[in-house]
Amino acid sequence: MRALIRALILLLLLAALAAGGAWWWLNQPLGLTAPNLELEIEPGTTPRGVAQNVVKAGVQTDARLLYAWFRLSGKDRAIKAGNYELSTGLTPYELLQKLARGEESLRALTIVEGWNWRQVRAALAREEFLKQDSTGLSDEAVMTALGRVGVMPEGRFFPDTYTYAKGSSDMAVLRRAMHSMDRRLADAWAMRAANTPLKSADEALTLASIVEKETGRAADRAQIAGVFANRLRIGMRLQTDPTVIYGVGASFDGNLRKRDLQTDTPWNTYTRAGLPITPIAMPGKAALMAAVQPDQTKALYFVAKGDGTSHFSASLDEHNRAVNRYQRGQ
């Protein structure tokens, strides 16, 4: 009887030691072959395959031990496919929590206020971790794939920072940016001034894109929008250089010439009345709000003063004097 009791005590001690060893191992940092490792888990990978992938990624442990931990935890089937970043100090316990929660490593792409569609596509193409599903597609094909048949892409993607997991589609990022602009534009249009000369949210988007490109100082934004609103009310041409530059396209060399102002394009607001046929850039929230809630001003003209600010004038004579002073140094 005493021998049986001693055997039971020994077994309990061994179990306690094993449990203690397991607890110690679960909370000890894993050895890594580099400070940061990338782990990719494809959809359909088994828990045993996940453990093997962890070791192949550069984690210095036994894949069989990891697999046993996955199974014993009861979370082996909760492990999610994706791309993960494993950093120094990660323990086996933390590793499983990360994989079970799907805490993928995220990259970020920023669409800058005032960028045009060409610049957005170039930025997407530079993202090496994005799946380039839009490569080779025309602008029309991209918009069709996004569910906007017949809609031109310019202005339709909200400037913001968008995070994504490695291997995500560039179309997924575009879809998020498009829906974000949809919401922002709808919110702005719902708050439009009662006396706005704009007839639709699309016109607000186009005007906002012009305001975005014309604004050198944030404090001037609503007044610049007020000038354009005044011109639209009286049928005066907008005569804004950024629309001409947009019409010139990728060949623009930074020098706006008289012939550019005189060459008619669908975006040349010197040769055509009203708003251009599409936006000319991606406007941010402030530009959207300025377009629908412009300053109530008598100004019909403005000119850059050379310091980022603008001088506003209600008459052509005053404007000409401001041009002579700030542009010609007279």
MIMIKE-44505 format. One record per atom (N, C-alpha, C, O): residue in three letters; x, y, z. Coordinates in steps of 0.02 Angstrom, whole numbers, plus 50000, padded with zeros to 5 digits. Atoms other than C-alpha are relative to their C-alpha. Last residue first. Example, Ala and Ser with C-alpha at 12.3 -4.5 7.8 and 13.67 -1.06 7.14 Angstrom:
// MIMIKE-44505
ser499584994149997 ser506844994750357 ser499615005550037 ser499865011050045 ala500454994150000 ala506154977550390 ala500455006050000 ala500975005950033 
***
This chain:
// MIMIKE-44505
gln500054992950021 gln502485483446990 gln499665004250055 gln499575010250047 gly499564995949958 gly503115466647054 gly499995007449981 gly500495010949989 arg499524996450043 arg502325457246910 arg500485004550038 arg500955007250009 gln499745004350053 gln501375443847004 gln500545003449959 gln501025000149936 tyr499775006449974 tyr500995451947173 tyr500324995449946 tyr500744991249963 arg499614999649938 arg500855470347131 arg500314993250018 arg500914992850033 asn499404996050011 asn500325469846950 asn500454999950062 asn501064999650057 val499575003950044 val499105455646986 val500665003649988 val501205000649990 ala499715005349959 ala498395465347134 ala500464995649959 ala500984993549984 arg499494996949957 arg498145480747025 arg500354994850044 arg500954995150055 asn499424998450043 asn497275470046895 asn500555003350041 asn501145001950030 his499645006350014 his496145462647030 his500635001449958 his501164998749972 glu499635001849939 glu495645479947092 glu500424993749988 glu500984993250012 asp499484995049990 asp495185485146915 asp500424998350062 asp501044998550059 leu499445001650044 leu494255468746886 leu500575004950008 leu501165003050005 ser500034996950066 ser493155471547037 ser500614998349959 ser501134996549986 ala500695000050023 ala492735461647195 ala499945003149930 ala499435002049896 ser500254993650027 ser494525457047234 ser499294999249975 ser499094994049950 phe500675000550030 phe495355443447338 phe499755006949980 phe499865011950015 his500334993549994 his497225442347374 his499344999549962 his499334997249905 ser500294996950060 ser497855424647402 ser499715006850017 ser499505008150074 thr500654997049989 thr499015415947526 thr499765003249934 thr500125003549885 gly500495005249985 gly500425403747495 gly499305002650011 gly498824998850011 asp499835002749934 asp501775416947508 asp499524994550020 asp499494992550079 gly499325002550000 gly501795422147325 gly500224997150066 gly500784994350071 lys499554994749977 lys500265433147333 lys500734997850003 lys501175001850016 ala499515002449951 ala499195421547229 ala500495005550017 ala500745009049973 val499345001050029 val497775430547141 val500484997850056 val500435000350112 phe499485000849949 phe495915430947174 phe500664998749964 phe500674996149908 tyr499335001350023 tyr494405436847076 tyr500454998550060 tyr500315000650116 leu500055003850063 leu492515437947091 leu500694997949974 leu500744994349924 ala499415000850042 ala492435443747272 ala499854995749938 ala499504990749941 lys500134996450062 lys490755448847342 lys500584999149950 lys500545001449893 thr499534994650017 thr490875435747479 thr499785003449936 thr499425000449896 gln500434995150033 gln489735423447567 gln500415006349988 gln500505010450033 asp500094993549968 asp491055410447605 asp499515004249960 asp499495003949898 pro499494994950014 pro490755393647525 pro499875006350041 pro499325007550065 gln500124994549952 gln489715379947607 gln500535005449990 gln500935006750035 val500734999849987 val489525366347473 val499825005550050 val499235007450054 ala500384999850062 ala491245368547394 ala499255000750013 ala498905004149976 ala499954993250028 ala492075372947559 ala499585000649937 ala499275005949925 met500424995649960 met491425356847636 met500025007249974 met499515010749975 leu500705001850011 leu492145346347497 leu499535004750037 leu499035007050010 ala500184997350065 ala493795355647507 ala499284998449983 ala498935002549953 ala500054992749994 ala493905352447694 ala499805003149933 ala499405007949932 lys500624998149966 lys493505333847672 lys499915007650002 lys499365010149991 gly500085002249931 gly494875330847544 gly499365002750030 gly498975006249997 pro500064994949947 pro494765332747357 pro499924996850069 pro499624991550077 met500355003049944 met495465319647236 met499955005150057 met500455006450090 ala499575002649947 ala495935328747076 ala499564996750053 ala498944996850048 ile499304999950023 ile495285336446915 ile500484997150051 ile501084996950040 pro499524997149952 pro493425332846937 pro500714999849971 pro500834996349921 thr499855004449943 thr492495328746777 thr500405003950052 thr500655009350037 ile500425006050005 ile491645337946633 ile500124994950055 ile499694990750068 pro499745005050048 pro492365354846680 pro499594993650005 pro499184992750050 leu499525004849971 leu491225367046775 leu500274995449946 leu499924994149896 gly500225004949951 gly490385381646689 gly500564995650025 gly501154996950014 ala500374997549941 ala490905390646531 ala499824994250047 ala499794988450026 arg500675002749990 arg492225384146411 arg499695002850064 arg500035003850115 thr500355000550065 thr493785392146335 thr499284997650008 thr498884998449962 tyr499914993650034 tyr494575398446497 tyr499605000049934 tyr499345005149913 thr500524995349977 thr493855384046597 thr500125007149976 thr499775011749996 asn499744993250004 asn494875371646496 asn499455005050018 asn499005006249979 trp499854997549932 trp494335354546559 trp500245007349999 trp500385010150052 pro500605000449957 pro493435347946403 pro500115002750071 pro499645003550109 thr500095006949977 thr494935354246304 thr499374999950042 thr499125005250061 asp500625002549970 asp495165370146202 asp500054992650018 asp500264988549977 thr500165006450030 thr496905376946175 thr499404996950035 thr499424995650095 gln500424999050059 gln496935395446219 gln499804993449966 gln499374993349923 leu500624996749980 leu497575393646397 leu499515000549942 leu498905000749952 asp500375004949961 asp498875381046337 asp499325002950021 asp498814999450020 arg500335004650047 arg499405393146200 arg499614994650037 arg499114992050011 lys500594996750027 lys499745406246333 lys499634995349953 lys499014995349953 arg499904995150053 arg500955394446420 arg499345002949974 arg498805000149986 leu500644998850033 leu500895385246585 leu500085005849950 leu500255011449969 asn500034993150026 asn502655379346629 asn499355000949961 asn499284998249906 gly499944995249945 gly502725364046741 gly499965007249979 gly499945011750021 asp499314999749976 asp503095351846601 asp500115005050057 asp500685006550074 phe499884993449970 phe501315346346561 phe500695000150033 phe500864995750073 ser499484996450037 ser501435330746451 ser500155006950030 ser500615010350008 ala499345002149977 ala500495320246579 ala500565003849965 ala501135003849989 gly499855007049984 gly498885329746547 gly500724998850020 gly501075003250045 val499375001250035 val498615346246457 val500234992850012 val500494989549968 gly500165001550070 gly496805345546516 gly500624998749958 gly500604994949910 tyr500275006850001 tyr497375344546697 tyr499854997849928 tyr499964992149910 ile499445004649990 ile498465359846671 ile499764992849997 ile500094988549968 val499635000050063 val496965369346602 val500574994950004 val500684991049958 thr500415003850047 thr495915364346753 thr500354999549932 thr500314994449898 pro499955007349989 pro497315369546870 pro499584995949952 pro499764990249936 asp499435003350032 asp497375386946787 asp500034992450012 asp500194988749965 thr499545002449949 thr495645392946836 thr500544995649969 thr500394990849934 gln499324998050017 gln494645403546717 gln500504998250055 gln500845002550083 leu499605001049939 leu492965400546804 leu500725002049990 leu501045004650036 arg499555005750005 arg491975408146661 arg500464999550061 arg500685004650088 met499324998050016 met490625420346716 met500454993849998 met500394989450040 gly499815002750065 gly488835413946709 gly500695002149977 gly500855001849917 ile500104994850051 ile488245425246849 ile500214997649931 ile500205001549883 arg500674996849996 arg487935411546977 arg499885004949943 arg499335005449918 leu500505004650026 leu489445401246923 leu499315003249999 leu498925002149953 arg499925000350073 arg490595416046949 arg499484995449968 arg499204996949916 asn500244993650029 asn489935419047124 asn500044999849924 asn499575002049890 ala500735000249995 ala490165400547168 ala499705006449970 ala499205006149935 phe500245004350054 phe491955401547102 phe499234999450002 phe498924999149949 val499874996750064 val492355416447212 val499714995849943 val499374998449899 gly500504994650009 gly491515408347362 gly500095003749935 gly499595005649903 ala500625003250022 ala492555392447340 ala499465005349989 ala499055004649944 ile499885001950069 ile494105403447350 ile499384996649972 ile499184997949915 gln500074993950039 gln493365411147508 gln500144998649925 gln499825001549882 ala500714998450007 ala493085393947584 ala499895006349959 ala499395006949923 arg500375005150040 arg494875388547550 arg499275002049989 arg499045001849932 asp500284996950060 asp495785404347606 asp499514995549963 asp499184997749916 ala500464994749981 ala496095398547785 ala499675003449940 ala499145006549947 ala500655002849981 ala496855382347721 ala499495005450015 ala498905004550000 arg500064999549927 arg498265391547632 arg499294997950019 arg498805000249989 gly499335000249973 gly498815387547455 gly500015000350075 gly500474997750107 thr499904997549932 thr497105382847389 thr500734999250022 thr501004993750024 glu499884992750000 glu496895381647200 glu500225002650069 glu500485008150074 lys499394998350038 lys497095362747184 lys500175007450004 lys500755009349996 glu499425003549972 glu495855358547322 glu500655002149966 glu501155003350000 val499824996449938 val494635371947263 val500624996850032 val501065000350056 ile499694993850023 ile494645363847090 ile500245004050061 ile500805006750062 ser499345001850027 ser494315346647164 ser500385006249976 ser500995006649983 ala499545001349944 ala492925353847272 ala500704998249975 ala501195000150006 leu499794993649973 leu492095361047117 leu500504999050057 leu500995002750062 thr499584996750049 thr492075343947035 thr500255006750026 thr500855008250019 leu499365003750001 leu491415335247191 leu500485003449951 leu501075004249966 ala499654998149939 ala490055348447212 ala500694996750002 ala501184999750022 glu499734993350012 glu489555345847030 glu500395002450061 glu500895005850054 asp499445000750046 asp489395327247067 asp500315006849983 asp500925007349978 ala499415001849960 ala488335331147220 ala500604999249954 ala501165000949975 ser499955007049979 ser487115339847107 ser500624998950042 ser501075003150045 lys500625003650013 lys486475356747044 lys500014992750025 lys499494989550027 leu499865006850022 leu487795368447113 leu499344996149996 leu498894996850037 pro500145000450072 pro487325386847121 pro500104993049972 pro499974991749913 thr499455002750042 thr487195385347310 thr499815000149926 thr499244998549909 asn499934996050061 asn485905396847390 asn500554997449954 asn500805001249912 ala500644999450035 ala485285384747523 ala500075003549933 ala499715002049886 ala500344993649988 ala487045380347577 ala499385000449956 ala499364997749901 arg499884994650047 arg487505361947563 arg499605006250018 arg499055005850046 met499904993949961 met487445350847719 met500115006249955 met500355011349979 ala500574999249955 ala486705335447634 ala500045006550040 ala499535008950065 trp500564997650041 trp487995337747495 trp499375001150043 trp498985005650030 ala499904993050017 ala489405336347623 ala499405002849961 ala499165008349976 asp500054995949938 asp488745320247698 asp500075007449984 asp499685011550009 ala500714999949980 ala488455312547526 ala499905004350062 ala499425008150066 leu500354995550047 leu490215317647471 leu499265000550018 leu498975005950016 arg499804993149986 arg491005310147626 arg499635004949955 arg499415010249977 arg500284997849936 arg490035293947609 arg500155007350014 arg499715011150034 asp500735000050005 asp490395291447425 asp499695002850063 asp499245007050061 met500194993850035 met492205296547452 met499255000449992 met498965005849999 ser499874994549953 ser492395282647582 ser499815006749968 ser499515010950001 his500574999849954 his491555270447463 his500095005550052 his499605008650073 met500584997750037 met492845274647331 met499395000650046 met499045005650044 ala499924992850011 ala494305273247451 ala499405002949963 ala499205008549978 arg500074996749935 arg493705256147510 arg500045007649992 arg499645011350021 arg500715000449981 arg493455250247331 arg499875003550066 arg499375007050074 leu500384995150038 leu495175256547282 leu499265000050019 leu498955005350024 val499824993549973 val495985246647422 val499615005549964 val499345010149996 ala500334999549934 ala495035231047370 ala500155006750032 ala499715009750064 met500704998350012 met495545233947188 met499625000650067 met499155004550072 asp500034992750007 asp497365234247242 asp499285002349987 asp499105007950004 ser500084997350068 ser497065216447298 ser500005007650000 ser499715010850045 ser500674997250015 ser497735210647466 ser500005002849929 ser500525004649901 gly500365004350046 gly499315200047463 gly499305002449985 gly498954999349944 lys499605002250057 lys500065208147617 lys499614995049957 lys499304990349983 ala499575005849986 ala498695214747728 ala500384998249936 ala500134999149881 tyr500185006250035 tyr497995232047700 tyr500504994650019 tyr501074995950038 thr499585005749983 thr497965249047784 thr499754993749964 thr499164993149947 tyr500355006350000 tyr497225264247699 tyr500484994350016 tyr500994993549982 thr499535005549994 thr497825281947733 thr499614993550009 thr499184993050053 asp499945002549932 asp496655295347667 asp500554994750001 asp500824993049949 pro499304999749976 pro496205304947510 pro500034998150074 pro499745001550117 phe499874995249946 phe494455299147457 phe500734999750024 phe500994994350037 phe499675003849947 phe494325290747288 phe500245004850055 phe500645009350042 arg500465004749969 arg493075296947157 arg500294996250059 arg499954991950088 gly500364997149944 gly493965312847103 gly499614995250042 gly499334997250093 glu499714994049969 glu494465305946934 glu499555002750055 glu498955003750046 pro499715000949934 pro493815288346906 pro500245006450035 pro500315006550096 met499284998950005 met492605291846762 met500314999850070 met499985002050118 val499764994649956 val490895284046784 val500755000649993 val501114995649996 gly500104993550031 gly490185273946638 gly500225005950042 gly500165011650020 val499974999950073 val489985258046739 val499865007049974 val499375010149994 arg500194993250021 arg490295260846923 arg500085000649924 arg500505004349899 gly500724999250001 gly490285243246997 gly499765006949979 gly499185008649991 leu500214997249935 leu492105242747049 leu499255001350003 leu498995003750053 ala499865005249949 ala492515231046904 ala499795002350069 ala499624998350113 thr500515005350010 thr491675243646789 thr500084994550052 thr499594992150079 met500624997649970 met492745257446864 met499434995049990 met499004994350033 val499934999649927 val494335247746830 val499345002050032 val499124998950080 ala500055006849974 ala493765243346654 ala500064999850076 ala499734995950109 glu500705002150005 glu493435261646613 glu499904993050029 glu499404991750062 asp500374996549948 asp495155266646676 asp499274997850001 asp498974996850054 ser500124993050016 ser495915253246566 ser499635003350058 ser499374999850102 leu500694998050010 leu496515237146646 leu499965007449982 leu500345011550008 gly500225001650067 gly498305231546617 gly499285001849986 gly499055001549929 thr499494999150051 thr498715231246801 thr499734997749932 thr499464992249925 ser500214994850048 ser497125232546903 ser500505001049943 ser500365004649895 asp500545002450043 asp497385215846992 asp499785005249948 asp499475003449898 gln500144994950051 gln499075221147061 gln499474997549950 gln499624996049893 lys500125004050060 lys499125210847221 lys499735004749946 lys499215007949955 leu500685000350027 leu499805223047347 leu499974995549940 leu500434995449899 phe500375005049964 phe501415219447441 phe499274999649979 phe498894995550005 glu499775006850018 glu502525228347315 glu499604994550035 glu499604988850012 glu500095004049939 glu501545244647328 glu500164992649985 glu499754989049956 arg499385000249962 arg502285254847186 arg499964995650062 arg500474993950091 ala499525004250035 ala500845250747068 ala500654999350038 ala501014994450030 leu500215007049992 leu499595257847193 leu500524995349969 leu500684990149997 ala499865001849931 ala500555274247198 ala499814992850014 ala500174989250049 ala499285000849993 ala500575275247008 ala500184997950071 ala500624993750081 arg499825006350032 arg498705272247000 arg500754998750007 arg500964993050018 val500265005449958 val498405286147126 val500204993249971 val500424988850007 gln499565000749943 gln499535298047030 gln499784994450047 gln500194990950076 arg499385002750025 arg498575295246869 arg500494998950057 arg500854993850059 trp500085007250009 trp496945297846961 trp500654996749976 trp500814991249997 asn500475002050053 asn497455315147020 asn500014992449993 asn500404988950026 trp499755004650051 trp498215319247188 trp499484998949946 trp498884999149960 gly499774996450060 gly497525334647274 gly500324995549948 gly500464997849892 glu500474995050024 glu497395326847446 glu500295003849941 glu500855006249943 val499904993049978 val498625312647458 val499485004649971 val499295004049913 ile500214996050057 ile498125294347445 ile500005007250023 ile499645009050070 thr500324993449991 thr499135285547579 thr499845003049932 thr500285003849889 leu499954995950060 leu499495266947572 leu499635006450012 leu499065006450035 ala500424994150008 ala499825256947729 ala500155003549935 ala500735004149914 arg499644994750034 arg500465239447766 arg499525005949992 arg498925005250004 leu500344995550046 leu499715227647893 leu500495005049970 leu500945007550004 ser499584994150007 ser500425212447980 ser499695004349946 ser499525001849892 glu499534999850055 glu498975200648015 glu500445006350002 glu500245011350031 glu499664993549996 glu498175198848185 glu500555000449947 glu501144999749961 gly499894997450068 gly497045184448136 gly500325006849999 gly500165010949957 arg500384993650009 arg496405181948313 arg500085002749930 arg499725007449911 ala500715001449990 ala496925163548314 ala499575006349991 ala498995005949970 leu500255003850057 leu498615167348237 leu499254998750006 leu498894998849956 lys499954995950060 lys499025181248361 lys499684996449940 lys499304999449902 gln500524994849994 gln498415171048510 gln499985004349937 gln499445006049912 leu500655003150014 leu499445156248450 leu499445005150005 leu498975005049965 leu500035002050071 leu501025166748439 leu499314997149984 leu499014999049934 glu500194994050039 glu500695174848608 glu499954998449926 glu499535001349891 tyr500684998149982 tyr500695157748695 tyr499775006049958 tyr499215005949931 pro500475004750032 pro502235151948599 pro499285001750016 pro498845001149973 thr500035006449966 thr503125168048656 thr499534995249962 thr499134997549922 leu500635003650007 leu503595182948546 leu500044993150034 leu500514989450021 gly500364999849937 gly505085192648614 gly499344996249998 gly499014995450050 thr499615002349942 thr505835196748445 thr499595000850064 thr499265005950074 ser499464995749975 ser504505199748312 ser500344996950061 ser500064992650094 leu499795002849937 leu503385188948203 leu500625003850024 leu501125004349988 glu499324997849983 glu502465198048065 glu500164997450069 glu499804998850117 tyr499864997749932 tyr500955189047995 tyr500735002250007 tyr501174999749972 asn499294998349998 asn500195186247824 asn500145003450067 asn499835008350086 gly499814993050006 gly498515177447818 gly500765000950001 gly501134996050000 ala499524998850054 ala497565161547853 ala500165007549997 ala499775011750017 lys500254996950061 lys496705160348021 lys500575000949949 lys501145002349966 ile499444996550033 ile497045148448166 ile499775002549931 ile499484998749893 ala500164992950003 ala495385144148250 ala500545004149965 ala500455010049951 arg500444998750057 arg495535125648211 arg499805007349993 arg499465009349946 asp499665001850062 asp497055123748324 asp499585001449938 asp499855003249886 lys500084994650048 lys496225133448464 lys500314998449932 lys500395002849889 gly500685000050025 gly495895118848582 gly499885005449948 gly499315006349925 ser500334993749983 ser497495122948675 ser499275000149981 ser498875003850009 leu500205000149930 leu498055104748671 leu499635006450021 leu499215006250066 arg500535004949988 arg498045104548481 arg499755000350072 arg499145000450083 phe500604997950036 phe499025120648454 phe499424995350016 phe498864997650029 trp500294994349964 trp500255115748591 trp499365002449966 trp498875003949999 ala500315002749939 ala500535098748511 ala499675005650040 ala499125004750067 tyr500625003250020 tyr500835107348344 tyr499634997150061 tyr499024997750066 leu500494994950016 leu502115118848423 leu499324996949982 leu498804999250005 leu500194997149936 leu503035104148501 leu499475005549989 leu498995006050027 arg500445004849966 arg503025094848336 arg499765002750067 arg499195001650086 ala500674999550029 ala503695110348246 ala499524995250034 ala498924996750040 asp500195006450029 asp505195110648365 asp499285000549974 asp498835002150013 thr500335004449953 thr505845128248396 thr499834993649963 thr499954993049903 gln499565005449978 gln506925141448314 gln499674995950056 gln499804997050115 val500105000749928 val505685152348220 val500374993750023 val500264988349997 gly499414998049963 gly506405156148048 gly499934999950075 gly500365002450111 ala499944992750003 ala504935155847927 ala500605002650039 ala500815008350030 lys499694998250064 lys505205137147904 lys500105007549994 lys500575009849960 val499295001849995 val504835134648090 val500375001949936 val500935004449939 val499704995649950 val503195144148079 val500754998650005 val501155003350007 asn499864993550032 asn502765135147917 asn500335004850048 asn500765008850028 gln499425000950044 gln502945118248005 gln500195006649965 gln500785008149958 ala499425000849957 ala501775123648144 ala500644999249959 ala501165002149976 val499864993449971 val500525129848015 val500634999750043 val501075004050038 gly499664996150051 gly500645113247921 gly500175007050024 gly500705009750006 arg499325002750003 arg500215103848081 arg500415003949948 arg500995005349959 pro499624997749941 pro498725115548106 pro500724997350000 pro501195000850020 thr500185003649939 thr498185111747927 thr500395002850059 thr500905006150050 thr499415003149968 thr498365124847789 thr499784996750066 thr499434999750105 gly500015007350003 gly496705127447699 gly500594996650032 gly500624990550034 pro500645002949982 pro496975145947662 pro500034992449992 pro500304989849943 glu500485000450055 glu498845149747649 glu499344997150025 glu499334993150072 ile500425005949992 ile499815154747803 ile499475000149946 ile499035004549945 glu500585000350044 glu501245166847772 glu499644993450010 glu499944988150005 leu500315006650002 leu502475171047910 leu499385000349956 leu498945004549967 glu500655000050032 glu503645185947895 glu499754992849995 glu500114988349972 leu500105005150050 leu505065187448019 leu499305000749970 leu498845003050003 asn500695000250025 asn505695202148119 asn499964994849944 asn500354994949897 pro500434996349954 pro507245202548231 pro499264999949979 pro498825000050022 ala499954992950016 ala508035188648126 ala499525003750046 ala499055000850071 thr499394999250039 thr508375169948152 thr500115007249979 thr500645008949953 leu500124998150070 leu507085169948291 leu500665000849964 leu501165003049994 gly499414997850037 gly507145161048459 gly499835001449928 gly499484997449896 leu499755004650051 leu505475160248546 leu500625002949967 leu500695008949958 pro499944997450069 pro505215170748701 pro500304994749954 pro500784991349971 gln499314998250017 gln504775159848854 gln500035002749928 gln499724999849884 asn499894992949985 asn502975160148913 asn500725002249990 asn500915007750009 leu500514995950032 leu502385143848836 leu500135007450009 leu499925011549968 trp499884999750073 trp504015135348883 trp499515004649965 trp499705008449921 trp499394996250012 trp503845139749069 trp500135000849925 trp500295006349902 trp500164992949987 trp502035133949073 trp500615004349986 trp500555009749957 ala500414997750055 ala502545117548990 ala499835007450009 ala499865011349961 gly499584999350059 gly503955115049113 gly499625002749941 gly499865006949903 gly499584994149990 gly502805118549258 gly500455001349941 gly500555007049921 ala500434994250008 ala501525106349190 ala500405006450009 ala500305011349973 ala500174999450071 ala502865093249166 ala499585006249988 ala499695009949940 leu499404997750034 leu503535096149342 leu499875001149925 leu500105006049896 ala499914993049981 ala501785094949412 ala500615003049966 ala500605008749942 ala500514996150036 ala501475079049315 ala500085007450015 ala500035011649970 leu499804999850070 leu503125071749378 leu499515004249958 leu499715008149915 leu499434995650004 leu502665076449556 leu500245000849928 leu500395006349905 leu500254993149992 leu500945068749536 leu500575005049995 leu500505010449965 leu500354998150062 leu501725052849466 leu499745007250004 leu499795010949955 leu499494998950052 leu502945052049612 leu499685002249934 leu499935006849901 ile499684993549984 ile501525054449737 ile500525001749947 ile500585007449925 leu500484994750018 leu500565040449652 leu500305006950012 leu500235011549971 ala500034999750074 ala502075028949659 ala499535005649977 ala499695009249930 arg499394996750023 arg502365032949843 arg500005000849924 arg500235005849897 ile500054992949982 ile500545028949880 ile500615003849975 ile500555009249947 leu500484997050047 leu500685012549786 leu499935007450012 leu499905011449965 ala499664999550065 ala502275007949882 ala499545003249948 ala499765007249906 arg499554994349997 arg501405011950046 arg500365001149933 arg500475006849912 met500424994050000 met500005000050000 met500435006350000 met500315011049963 
***
